[in-house]
Amino acid sequence: MAESKFREVLPKQGMLAVEDVSTMVLCKPKLLPLKSVTLEKLEKMQREARETIQQQEQFAQESSKSVTVQ
């Protein structure tokens, strides 16, 4: 019932060619940082500058209050 209509034919002389199908080789996934080191440094500099400005403004407000009280 499961007989094939075709039979296998191997050459008796000459060369036999075989196709080698290359398969995909999957590599381990590499995790990339969400932020680059340069971007993190820039954000840190901006945060420090913002904090410095806030400190200067608070100092200026405190010194202006002390001048008006005297």
MOKAHU-V365550 format. One line per field, one symbol per residue. ss: DSSP state (H for helix, E for strand, - for the rest). burial: # if it has 9 or more other C-alpha atoms within 8 Angstrom, else .. A space follows every 50 residues. Layout:
# MOKAHU-V365550
ss = ???
burial = ???
This chain:
# MOKAHU-V365550
ss = ------------------------------------HHHHHHHHHHHHHH HHHHHHHHHHHHHHHHHHH-
burial = .......................................#.......... ....................
